[in-house]
Amino acid sequence: MLFRRWRTPQRAQDVLAAAVYEGNARARDRVERWWAAGGDEREQVWRGAWFLLTGASFRFGNHERPERVAPVLEFLLEPDPTSPYLPRVRLTACLPRTATVPPSGVYLGDPHVQLLVDAALHFPDARIRQRLTELLSATDQPGLLDALEVAFRPRAKPGPTYLGGAPDGAETRCDLWSGGEPGPLLRIVSANPNLPRLPSDPGDIDLALLVMLKDRPGLLRAYDQGALAGRLLEYLGFWLPGTVHDLCQRALRDMRAEAGVAVLCERAILGEAQAVGAVRDAGHRPADPAWTPLLLLLTRQFDAYREADSDARVLQLACAARGTGLEADDIIGRVLSALGTDLPDDMVAAVRRSLRTLEPLGRPSVEDLRRRWMRRALVARAVKLEPEAVAAVVDAGYLPEDDDRAVLPLLFLTGQFERYDREDPDGTKLRAVLTERRYWYDREHFRSVAERAGRPDPWPPEPPPRTRPASVHATTWPSSMGAGGHVTGGHFGGHF
């Protein structure tokens, strides 16, 4: 009955099991004939093989039965000259062209391509691992290439620091190396001549590392250039092979797409060293020239800055520029930091003048709103006693907007005592504000200002500690219920 012409997938599975597990010659002969026949008969054998793999818990953790998996994989790795893909084995003859996970529901022998990559990396039988490694290192089968990319992406995406991944004394955030040497997956994808491929999605930026590892920089143009610029900068922040770092730096300097250059200019304004180097070396400029003076100032291109901002309007121009992802506080912080360096005197004067002329325009506009954000950022830093911010706020007369209760703390902290004394001659108003907002400010700032000015410390006394309310204790406890649900007696005393 076993070798009658079968009509169901179960029959094919049974015959294949007899051939690969029991070494039954008649079953093996029948399976070979069905496979050679092609069409539906081959399909049934193919699905039968995956039924057997599923039954053996293929790559299902501790439940896997390798002794049942290995014979089926060996059958699928046998030569098949009819396969349209390399290497020409049964596996590549029938695998789907994508690595999509089989549909949920009742399993019908659908192959799960991704499990083959996992088996090449972790299967306990070293001989099977080696055979799968050799297959994946040479294959051009699209589903297997997809599966390799699926396995590569999370390892290439920067994550936490992987201990032991980089050489001694270095750290890496990509899970592809061990002690600086390529891991099993990286050896496979590096050997496969059909990788990397053009990305089907330009945003699939995790595969860009494979492009650089295989030294195919021409393919980088196929990726989203803004996302690529950000990722290249990220890769330069931890250990990767020197050839990859060199290619990252070269790609940043060769960047021509507006989206990529915009990311580099923005990161350079924020002070990211690799972005600053790329901008200076390549002469990158923002798409909107209004951002250029700020970029030139913060990347220390002094001669070019003097030409671009002869009227000392660096911040005013930034307020009028087309928007970026930069925050007003980030810009103010970077400009104030620049004033703490060895800027030439004429540039120091220009920047200070720009900080003091952020007054409202008197008309509703995006530029006016940005000026307001800049003033607010300056005031916030003055409250923290940053010297250049204090000087700018005092000279320009900037005050907190839309928050009258924040005015007195600012006047005190910035030493504007003449006006402060007019507003709060006995200090009660400031103390009331600080009592309500003690967590908004730093006590030490008020103490240090008061000591320098010879004034009383306005910080209010600490509130008395809260006392626990008296506990409410039960003094009676129903010991029994009479007819109608009435308590009939009992007493309970004591404290919790």
C-alpha positions in Angstrom: 0.0 0.0 0.0 2.9 2.3 0.8 4.2 2.3 -2.7 1.0 2.6 -4.6 0.6 5.8 -6.6 -0.1 8.4 -3.9 -2.8 11.0 -4.2 -2.1 13.2 -1.1 0.9 15.1 0.3 0.8 12.8 3.3 1.6 9.8 1.1 4.6 11.7 -0.4 5.8 12.5 3.1 5.5 8.9 4.2 7.4 7.6 1.2 10.2 10.2 1.6 10.4 9.4 5.3 11.0 5.7 4.5 13.7 6.7 2.0 15.7 9.1 4.1 15.1 7.7 7.6 14.9 3.9 7.0 17.1 3.7 3.9 14.3 1.8 2.0 15.5 1.3 -1.5 12.1 0.9 -3.1 10.9 4.1 -1.4 14.1 5.9 -2.6 13.5 4.8 -6.1 9.9 6.0 -6.0 11.0 9.4 -4.7 13.6 9.8 -7.4 11.1 9.0 -10.1 8.5 11.5 -8.7 11.2 14.2 -8.4 12.4 13.6 -12.0 8.8 13.8 -13.2 8.6 17.4 -12.2 5.3 19.3 -11.9 2.8 18.3 -9.2 4.7 15.1 -8.3 7.9 17.0 -7.6 5.9 19.6 -5.7 4.4 16.9 -3.4 7.9 15.5 -2.6 9.1 19.0 -2.0 6.3 19.8 0.4 6.8 16.4 2.0 10.4 17.3 2.8 9.3 20.5 4.6 6.6 18.5 6.5 9.4 16.3 7.8 11.5 19.3 8.7 8.6 20.8 10.6 7.9 17.6 12.3 11.5 17.5 13.5 11.1 21.1 14.9 13.7 22.4 12.4 15.4 25.4 14.1 12.8 25.4 16.9 15.2 25.8 19.8 15.8 22.9 22.2 12.9 21.0 20.6 14.8 20.5 17.4 15.8 16.9 16.6 18.9 17.2 14.5 19.1 13.5 13.8 15.7 13.8 12.0 16.6 17.1 10.3 20.0 16.2 8.8 18.8 13.4 6.5 16.1 15.6 4.9 18.6 18.5 4.4 21.1 16.1 2.8 18.3 15.0 0.4 17.6 18.6 -0.5 21.3 19.4 -1.0 21.7 16.6 -3.5 22.5 17.7 -7.1 19.7 18.7 -9.5 20.8 19.8 -12.9 17.3 21.2 -13.7 17.7 23.9 -11.0 17.7 27.4 -12.6 19.9 28.7 -9.8 23.4 28.0 -8.4 24.4 25.8 -6.9 22.2 23.3 -8.8 20.7 21.2 -6.0 17.2 20.2 -5.1 16.9 23.1 -2.6 17.5 25.8 -5.1 15.3 24.1 -7.7 12.1 24.6 -5.7 12.7 27.4 -3.1 10.4 30.5 -3.5 11.9 33.7 -4.9 11.4 35.6 -1.6 12.2 34.9 2.0 8.7 35.8 3.3 7.5 33.9 6.3 5.0 31.2 5.4 1.4 32.2 6.0 -0.2 31.5 9.4 -2.8 28.9 9.9 -2.6 25.2 9.0 0.9 24.4 7.8 0.9 23.0 4.3 4.5 22.3 3.8 5.4 25.8 2.8 9.2 26.3 3.0 10.6 28.8 5.5 13.6 30.1 3.7 15.1 32.1 6.6 15.6 28.9 8.6 18.3 27.8 6.2 20.4 30.8 7.0 20.0 30.2 10.7 21.0 26.5 10.2 24.1 27.5 8.3 25.1 29.6 11.4 24.0 27.4 14.3 23.0 23.9 13.3 24.7 21.4 15.6 26.0 19.1 12.8 29.2 20.7 11.6 29.0 18.9 8.3 25.6 20.2 7.5 26.6 23.7 8.6 29.5 23.6 6.2 27.4 22.4 3.3 24.8 25.1 3.9 27.6 27.7 4.3 29.1 26.7 0.9 25.6 26.9 -0.7 24.8 30.3 0.7 28.3 31.6 -0.2 27.7 30.9 -3.9 24.0 31.0 -4.5 22.1 33.3 -6.8 18.7 32.1 -5.7 16.7 35.2 -4.9 14.9 33.8 -1.9 18.2 32.8 -0.3 19.7 36.2 -1.1 16.7 37.8 0.5 17.2 35.6 3.6 20.9 36.6 3.8 19.9 40.3 3.7 17.2 39.7 6.3 19.8 38.2 8.6 22.3 40.9 7.9 20.1 44.0 8.6 19.8 43.7 12.4 23.5 42.9 12.7 24.5 46.0 10.6 22.1 48.4 12.4 24.0 50.1 15.2 22.8 48.8 18.5 24.4 48.5 21.9 28.1 47.9 22.3 28.8 44.3 21.5 31.4 43.0 24.0 34.2 41.1 22.3 33.1 42.2 18.8 35.9 44.7 18.2 39.7 44.2 18.6 41.1 44.7 22.1 40.8 48.4 23.2 38.0 49.2 20.7 34.2 49.0 20.7 31.7 48.2 18.0 28.0 48.5 17.8 27.5 46.1 14.8 27.1 42.4 15.5 29.1 41.0 12.6 32.6 40.5 14.1 34.3 38.6 17.0 37.5 40.1 18.2 37.7 42.1 15.0 37.5 39.0 12.8 34.4 38.4 10.6 31.7 36.2 12.1 30.0 33.3 10.2 27.3 35.5 8.5 29.8 38.1 7.4 32.0 35.5 5.9 29.1 34.1 3.9 27.9 37.5 2.5 31.4 38.6 1.8 32.0 35.4 -0.2 28.8 35.5 -2.2 29.4 37.2 -5.5 25.8 38.1 -6.0 25.7 40.5 -3.0 25.2 43.4 -2.6 22.2 44.0 -4.8 20.5 47.3 -5.7 18.1 48.0 -2.8 14.4 47.6 -3.7 13.7 50.3 -1.1 16.1 53.4 -0.9 15.3 53.6 2.8 16.7 50.1 3.4 19.8 51.8 4.9 21.0 48.9 7.0 22.2 47.2 3.8 24.6 50.1 3.1 27.2 48.5 5.3 27.3 45.5 3.0 27.9 47.8 0.1 31.0 49.2 1.9 32.2 45.9 3.1 32.2 44.7 -0.5 33.7 47.9 -1.7 30.9 48.8 -4.1 30.6 52.6 -3.4 28.7 53.2 -6.7 25.7 51.4 -5.2 25.5 54.0 -2.4 23.8 56.4 -4.8 20.7 54.1 -4.8 20.0 54.8 -1.1 18.1 57.6 0.5 20.9 60.2 0.7 19.7 61.9 3.9 19.4 58.7 5.8 22.7 57.5 4.3 24.6 60.6 5.5 23.3 60.1 9.0 24.2 56.4 9.0 27.7 57.0 7.7 28.3 59.5 10.5 27.1 57.0 12.9 29.4 54.3 11.6 32.4 56.7 12.1 31.6 56.8 15.8 32.7 53.3 16.7 35.1 50.6 15.5 34.6 49.2 12.0 37.4 47.9 9.7 39.6 50.8 8.5 38.6 50.3 4.9 34.9 50.9 5.9 35.8 54.1 7.8 37.8 55.3 4.8 34.9 54.7 2.5 32.5 56.4 4.9 34.6 59.5 5.0 35.1 59.5 1.2 31.4 59.1 0.6 30.6 62.0 3.0 32.9 64.3 1.1 31.6 63.1 -2.3 28.0 63.7 -1.2 26.2 65.8 -3.8 22.5 65.1 -3.2 20.7 68.0 -1.4 19.2 65.8 1.2 22.6 64.3 2.2 24.4 67.7 2.2 21.6 69.1 4.4 22.1 66.4 7.0 25.9 67.0 7.0 25.5 70.8 7.3 23.0 70.4 10.2 25.2 67.9 12.0 28.2 70.2 11.5 26.3 73.1 13.0 25.6 70.9 16.0 29.3 70.3 16.3 29.7 66.6 15.2 33.4 66.3 14.4 33.1 64.0 11.4 30.4 66.2 9.8 32.5 69.3 10.4 35.5 67.7 8.7 33.4 66.6 5.7 31.9 70.1 5.4 35.2 71.9 5.6 37.0 69.5 3.2 34.3 69.3 0.6 33.0 72.9 0.8 29.4 71.7 1.5 26.9 74.5 1.8 23.2 74.5 2.9 20.6 74.7 0.2 19.3 77.9 1.7 22.2 80.5 1.8 20.7 82.1 4.9 22.1 79.2 6.9 25.6 79.6 5.4 27.0 82.2 7.9 26.0 80.1 10.9 27.6 77.0 9.3 30.8 78.9 8.4 31.0 80.4 11.9 30.6 77.1 13.7 33.0 75.2 11.4 35.6 78.0 11.9 35.8 79.0 8.2 36.6 82.5 9.2 37.5 84.2 5.9 34.4 82.8 4.3 32.3 83.8 7.3 33.4 87.5 7.0 32.3 87.6 3.4 29.0 85.9 4.1 28.0 88.0 7.2 29.5 91.4 6.8 26.5 93.0 8.7 26.8 90.8 11.8 23.3 89.2 11.3 24.2 85.5 11.6 21.3 84.7 13.9 18.9 87.0 12.1 19.6 85.2 8.9 19.1 81.8 10.5 15.7 83.0 11.7 14.8 83.9 8.2 16.0 80.7 6.6 13.9 77.8 5.5 13.4 75.4 8.4 15.6 72.5 9.4 15.5 70.1 12.3 17.6 72.5 14.4 16.3 73.8 17.7 16.7 77.4 18.8 18.4 76.2 22.1 20.9 74.1 20.1 21.8 77.0 17.9 22.2 79.5 20.8 24.2 76.9 22.8 26.6 76.4 19.9 27.0 80.1 19.3 27.7 80.8 23.0 30.2 77.9 23.0 32.0 79.4 20.0 32.4 82.7 21.9 34.3 80.7 24.5 37.0 79.7 22.0 39.7 81.7 20.2 37.5 83.5 17.7 39.1 86.5 16.1 38.1 89.8 17.8 36.0 91.1 14.9 34.0 87.9 14.8 33.4 88.0 18.6 32.0 91.5 18.2 29.8 90.5 15.3 28.4 87.5 17.1 27.7 89.5 20.2 25.9 92.1 18.2 23.8 89.5 16.6 22.8 88.1 20.0 21.7 91.5 21.1 19.5 92.4 18.1 16.9 89.7 18.1 14.1 92.1 18.9 10.6 91.4 17.6 9.8 92.5 14.0 6.4 93.8 14.9 4.6 91.6 12.3 3.4 88.0 12.5 5.8 85.8 10.6 7.8 82.6 11.0 11.0 84.8 11.3 9.5 86.7 14.2 8.5 83.4 15.9 12.0 82.1 15.5 13.5 85.3 17.0 11.2 84.8 19.9 12.5 81.2 20.3 16.1 82.5 20.2 15.4 85.1 22.9 13.7 82.5 25.0 16.7 80.2 24.7 19.1 83.1 25.7 16.9 83.9 28.7 16.9 80.2 29.8 20.7 80.1 29.6 21.1 83.4 31.4 19.1 81.9 34.3 21.8 79.2 34.5 24.4 82.0 34.7 26.1 81.4 31.4 28.2 84.6 31.2 27.7 85.5 27.5 24.0 84.8 27.8 23.7 87.0 30.9 25.6 89.8 29.1 23.4 89.6 26.0 20.1 89.5 28.1 21.2 92.5 30.2 22.4 94.6 27.2 19.4 93.8 25.0 16.8 94.0 27.8 15.4 90.5 27.0 12.8 89.3 29.5 10.7 86.2 29.8 7.6 86.4 27.5 4.1 85.3 28.5 5.3 84.5 32.0 5.4 87.5 34.4 6.3 85.4 37.4 9.7 84.5 35.7 10.7 88.1 35.5 11.9 88.7 39.1 14.1 85.6 39.2 15.8 86.7 35.9 16.4 90.2 37.1 18.0 89.0 40.3 20.1 86.3 38.7 21.4 88.7 36.0 22.2 91.4 38.5 19.7 94.0 37.2 19.1 95.2 40.8 18.0 98.7 40.1 15.0 97.4 38.2 14.5 94.5 40.6 14.3 96.8 43.6 11.7 98.9 41.9 9.6 95.7 41.3 10.2 94.0 44.6 11.7 96.4 47.2 11.4 94.0 50.1 12.0 90.7 48.3 8.7 89.2 49.3 7.5 88.7 45.7 10.6 86.9 44.6 10.5 84.6 47.7 6.8 83.8 46.9 7.8 82.9 43.3 10.6 80.7 44.5 8.4 79.0 47.1 6.0 78.0 44.3 8.7 77.2 41.7 11.7 76.0 43.8 12.2 73.1 41.4 12.5 75.4 38.4 15.7 77.0 39.6 19.1 76.1 41.1 19.4 77.3 44.7 23.2 77.7 44.3 22.8 80.2 41.6 20.7 82.5 43.8 23.2 82.0 46.7 26.2 82.9 44.6 24.6 86.0 43.1 23.5 87.2 46.5 27.0 86.7 47.9 28.6 88.6 45.1 26.1 91.5 45.4 26.1 91.6 49.2 22.4 90.9 49.3 20.3 88.5 51.4 19.8 85.0 49.9 16.2 85.1 48.6 15.8 81.4 48.6 12.8 80.4 50.8 13.3 78.1 53.8 12.6 74.4 53.1 9.1 73.4 53.9 8.6 71.3 57.0 8.6 67.6 56.5 5.2 66.1 56.0 3.8 64.2 58.9 1.8 61.0 58.4 -1.9 61.5 59.2 -3.2 59.5 62.2 -4.3 56.1 61.2 -8.0 55.2 61.5 -8.3 51.9 63.4 -11.1 49.5 63.5 -12.3 48.9 67.1 -15.1 46.4 66.5 -15.2 43.3 64.5 -18.3 41.3 63.7 -18.0 37.8 65.2 -21.3 36.5 64.0 -24.4 37.6 62.2 -27.8 37.2 63.7 -31.0 36.8 61.9 -31.5 39.6 59.4 -27.8 40.2 59.1 -27.2 42.0 62.4 -23.9 42.0 64.3 -24.3 39.9 67.5 -21.0 40.7 69.2 -17.2 40.7 69.2 -14.5 43.2 69.8 -11.1 43.9 68.0 -8.5 46.2 69.3 -4.8 47.2 68.5 -2.8 49.1 65.9 -1.6 48.3 62.4 
